[in-house]
Amino acid sequence: MTAYDRVLLKLSGEVFGGGEVGLDLDVINTLAAEIAEVAKGGVQIAIVVGGGNFFRGAELQQRGMERARADYMGMLGTVMNCLALQDLIEKHGVETRVQTAITMGQVAEPYIPRRAIRHMEKGRVVIFGAGAGMPFFSTDTVAAQRALETRCEVILMGKQGVDGVFDSDPKTNPGAVQFDRLTYDEYLARDLKVADATGIAMARDNRMDMVFFNLSTPGNIVRAVRGDKIGTLVSSSA
């Protein structure tokens, strides 16, 4: 039994590398197996992937690179993650389609929302790459936009090694306290940094719930789709 019929799953780029630069195929295969299990259960899945295991535009900018060019490099990194995830999900017996915001006709379809919805209706997992196709937009913001345009019911924000939303960074503050539930207004007022504020505001304005959870815990994708109480729920109302 699942809580949702159609979900948008956001996968942080860091998890694709197991916390390192590059790809950890064992980690990706674990994610792929869970995604395939959910899809075989009848839940329609769209996925937005980050590219932090390859490039982060903001970090490259700090090293002196022009920001727009750095962001485009980051977008290309997300496509590499998309193709790796596509390959491994299909090895688990589920059809997929990759759609990208930058045209790459030999490896992916262009991003077309109605086509993405049709793929999901046919039981295919749709993986969105290349971010928004424009610099200065995070993949968290893209996750909110894609979820709204493809009529998903919830955004499941999977993070590398972080159980949910905390009042401070748990990696630097051992006493950080995790929230079970927050409103979007509380999230923004506290200036929390787990997701980009633009994406949070977009979800708030359209009353789209987000669930933040730890991708590093086996089975958490299945639990999140099932509606189990894991991580932190961020919603428009208390």
N, C-alpha and C positions, 0 to 999 in steps of 0.2 A: 504494500500500500504506500503510495507517495502523496505528498502534500501538494504537488504541482504537476501540471500537464506540459508546460513549456518553460524552460529555464535558460538564463544566460549565465554561463560559468566563466569567470575571469581567472585565468591562471597566471601567476606572476612569472616573469622570465627567469628569476633566480632558481625556481624549483627545477627548471629544465636542465640546469647544470649541476643540480645537487648542491647548490651553494657555491659552485666554482664557475670559472669561465668555460664556455663550450657546452657540450651536450652529454648528459649522463643517461644512456639509453635504458639502463635498468630502472631508474627513477621514472622516466617517461613511460616505460612499459607498464609500471604499476598504475600510473594515472590512466593510461589507455584502457587497462583492464577494467578499472572502476567505471570509466565513462561508457564503455561498451556494455557493462552490466546494467547501467541505468537505461541506456538506449534500448536494450533488449526487453526491458520491463515496460516499455511503451512511453517513456517520457521523452519529449522532444527537446533536443539540446543544441544550443548555439554556444560557441566558445570564442572568447577574445583572449589572445595570448600577449604577454609582455615580451620584451627583448633584453631585459637586464642582464642575462647571462652572456650576452655579446657586447652590446653597446647601450650606454645611457647618454642621451643628448646633453642633459644638463651637466653631467660630469665631464664630457668631452669639451663642452664650452668652457668649463673652469680651467682646462688645460690649454686654452687659447684658440680652439676651433670655432669657426662661425656657427652660431646656434642652429640655424635652419639646416645647414649641411649635416651637422651632427645628428639632428633629429631624423633626417632622411636615412642616415646610416642605421639608426636605431630601428626604423621601420623595416629595413631589409633584414635585420636580425630577427624580427618577429616572424617574418615569412619562413626563415629557416626552421624556426620552432614549429610553425604550422605544418610544414612538410614532414618533419620527424613525427609529430603527433598523428598526422593523417596515416602515415605508413603503419604505425603500431596499432592504432584503433582498428584499421582494416584487417590486420593480422588476427584480431579477436572477433572477426566475422561481422563487423558493422560497416556499412557504406558511409563514406564521408565526402564532403565537398569543401575545398578551400576557396574562399573569396577574399580578394585583396582590394584595398582602397587605391593602390597604385597598379595600373594595368600590367599584368605579367602573363600574357596569353598562353605561353607554353607550359606554365606550371599551375595556374589557378584561374578561376573565373573572376570577372570584375564583381565588385560589391553591388548587388542588385537586391534590395530588400524583399520584393515580392517573390523573386526566385529562391531566396534563402528560406522564406516561409514555406514555399512549396516543397523544397528539399526536406525540411523538417517534418512536414505532413506525411512524406513518404518514408519516414523513419531514418533518414540520413542525418548524421551529425555534421553541422556546418561550422567551420573554423574560420574566423575572421582574422586576417593579417594586414600588415602595413599600417596599423593604427588608423588615424583619420585620413591619411594621405596628405596631411598638412603638418608643418612644424608647429611647435608650441602647444600641442595637445597631448596629454598623457593617455596611456591605454586605459586608465581608470575612467576617464571621461568618455573614451570611445565605448567602453563597456556599457555605460549608462545610455549613451545614444543608440547603440545597436539593440540593446534590450527594449528600448521604447519603440524603435522603428519596426522591429520584428515581433512586437506584441508579446514579449515574454512576461511572466508573472512575477519574477523575482530575479535579483542579481546575486549570485553566489560568488563572493570575493575570496578566492583561495590565496593564502599568503604562505610564504616560505618560513616555517619555523615559528610562526606567531599564532597563538590560539584565538585571538580576537582583537578587540579594541581595548587599549589600556589607557589609564590616565596620564602615563608617561612612558618613555621607552623602556620596555622590560629588559632589553639587552644591556642597558647602562644603569638601570635602577632596579635592583632586586626586590624592592618593596612596591613596585608598580602594581596597581589594582586593575583587574579586568572588569569591564562592564558586561553584564548579561544583556542589557537592552539600553538603547539610547534613542532619543528623537534626533532628527536631522538638525534642528535648531540647537540642541545641546552640543552635538558634535561640532558644529561650526563655531559656537560661542567659546568652546574650550580650545579651539584651534588645533584639533587633533590631526595627526599627519599620516594616518594609516592609508588614506586614499586622498586623491586630489580634490580640493574644495569645489572645483568647477563641476566634477562628476557628482559630488554629493549634492550640490545645489540643484543640478538637473534632475536627479532622482527625487529630491524633496518636492520640487515644483510639480512633478508629475505623479507624486504619491506612489513611487515604486520602492518597495522594500529592498534592503541589502542585508545579507548575512555574511559576516566576516568569520573565516574559520581557517584552521591550520591544515595546509595541504600535506604536510610531512607526516601526519597521523594516518596510517592505513585505514581505509574504509570511510573517511570523512566525507568524500564526495557523495557516496551512497546515503550516508546519514543526513547530510544537508538537504538532498532532494527529498528524502523521506519526511523531512520536517522535524527531525530530532532536535532537541535543545543543545546545540553546540555553538561555540564561538559567541559572537555578539550580533544581535539583531538591531539594525538601525532602520527606523521607520518614521513616518510623518507624525504619528501620534504615540503617546506614552503607553 
